[in-house]
Amino acid sequence: MAVDPHWYAEQKVADPLPADEPLVFALRTPNALIGRRSPSQNPTPEIDCGEDGGVSRRQAQLSTDGKHWWIEDLGSVNGTYLSTLDDQDAGAGLPQTPLEIGIRHALQPYDRIYLGAWTRLTLLPPMDARTEAL
């Protein structure tokens, strides 16, 4: 997970851009909720987007069958956007159309998921034995 200044510039939000360092999450379960923690409500996302107020508490769900990964928007307020590696290689720029709510979209390594005011997630392939140290 990273702060993306280009996505932030497109969103035109008043919140200041944080200077957070990228985070790596090892996905060890077949489902991972993406969202923000709430002290007064129950969602506890496996991928917590921290202070990005543009991210819904229950933004999206990553899921796998052990071979393939999917992303599904769970009805977020500001949408979940996908930029595939093919889009990136073609120079397509930032995605403009949010994913359809409730529909799973297949992911490949290096696909990028944009959400909120500045958050970008990149699906990385399994690395090697170093992954176990995460």
C-alpha positions in Angstrom: 0.0 0.0 0.0 1.4 3.4 -0.9 0.4 7.1 -1.0 0.1 8.0 -4.6 0.6 11.7 -5.3 -0.7 11.5 -8.9 -4.0 9.9 -7.7 -4.2 12.5 -4.9 -3.8 15.4 -7.5 -6.7 13.9 -9.5 -9.0 13.7 -6.5 -8.8 17.4 -5.6 -9.4 16.9 -1.9 -8.7 19.4 0.8 -6.9 16.9 3.1 -3.1 17.3 3.1 -1.2 14.5 1.4 0.6 12.4 4.0 4.2 11.5 3.8 3.7 7.8 4.7 6.2 5.1 3.6 4.8 2.2 1.5 3.5 -0.8 3.5 3.6 -4.4 2.5 0.8 -6.8 3.6 1.4 -10.5 3.3 -2.0 -12.0 2.3 -2.2 -15.3 4.2 -6.0 -15.8 4.2 -8.4 -16.3 1.3 -10.2 -13.0 2.0 -9.0 -9.6 3.0 -11.2 -6.7 3.8 -9.9 -3.3 2.6 -11.1 -0.3 4.5 -10.6 1.9 7.6 -10.8 1.1 11.3 -13.6 2.6 13.3 -13.4 3.0 17.0 -17.2 3.0 17.3 -18.1 0.4 14.7 -17.1 -3.2 14.0 -15.2 -3.4 10.7 -11.6 -4.4 11.3 -10.0 -4.5 7.9 -7.0 -6.7 7.2 -5.8 -3.9 5.0 -6.3 -0.7 7.0 -6.0 2.4 4.8 -5.4 4.5 7.9 -6.2 8.2 7.7 -7.4 8.3 4.1 -10.9 9.7 4.8 -11.9 8.9 1.2 -11.8 5.2 1.9 -15.0 3.6 3.2 -14.9 1.5 6.4 -15.8 -1.5 4.2 -14.3 -0.4 0.8 -13.5 -3.6 -1.0 -12.7 -7.3 -0.6 -9.7 -9.2 -2.0 -10.3 -12.9 -2.4 -8.4 -15.9 -3.7 -9.0 -19.5 -4.6 -5.3 -20.2 -4.0 -4.3 -19.6 -7.6 -6.1 -16.4 -8.7 -7.0 -13.1 -6.9 -10.1 -10.9 -7.3 -11.1 -7.5 -6.1 -14.8 -6.6 -5.4 -16.1 -3.1 -4.4 -18.4 -3.6 -1.4 -20.5 -0.5 -2.1 -17.9 2.2 -1.2 -18.9 5.8 -1.4 -16.0 7.0 -3.6 -15.4 3.9 -5.7 -12.6 1.4 -6.2 -10.5 1.8 -9.4 -8.4 -0.8 -11.2 -5.4 -0.2 -13.4 -4.1 -3.5 -14.9 -0.5 -4.0 -15.9 -1.7 -4.0 -19.5 -3.3 -0.5 -19.0 0.0 0.7 -17.4 2.1 -0.7 -20.2 -0.1 1.0 -22.7 0.3 4.3 -20.9 -3.4 4.6 -20.2 -2.8 6.8 -17.2 -5.0 6.8 -14.0 -8.3 4.8 -14.2 -11.4 7.0 -14.6 -14.2 4.5 -14.1 -14.9 2.8 -10.8 -15.5 -0.9 -10.6 -19.1 -2.0 -10.6 -20.2 -2.7 -7.0 -20.6 -6.4 -6.1 -18.8 -7.7 -9.2 -15.5 -9.6 -8.8 -12.7 -8.5 -11.1 -9.7 -10.7 -11.7 -6.3 -9.4 -10.7 -2.8 -10.2 -12.0 0.5 -9.4 -10.5 1.4 -5.7 -10.6 -2.2 -4.6 -11.1 -2.9 -1.4 -9.1 -6.0 -0.6 -7.1 -6.8 3.0 -6.4 -9.1 4.2 -3.7 -9.8 7.1 -1.4 -7.9 10.4 -1.7 -4.4 8.9 -2.1 -4.3 5.2 -1.5 -2.8 2.8 -4.1 -2.5 -0.9 -3.6 -0.3 -3.0 -5.9 -0.7 -6.8 -6.0 2.7 -8.3 -6.0 3.5 -11.9 -6.9 4.7 -14.3 -4.2 8.4 -13.3 -3.7 10.4 -16.2 -2.3 11.5 -17.4 1.2 11.7 -13.8 2.3 7.9 -13.6 2.2 7.8 -15.8 5.2 9.6 -13.2 7.3 6.8 -10.6 6.8 
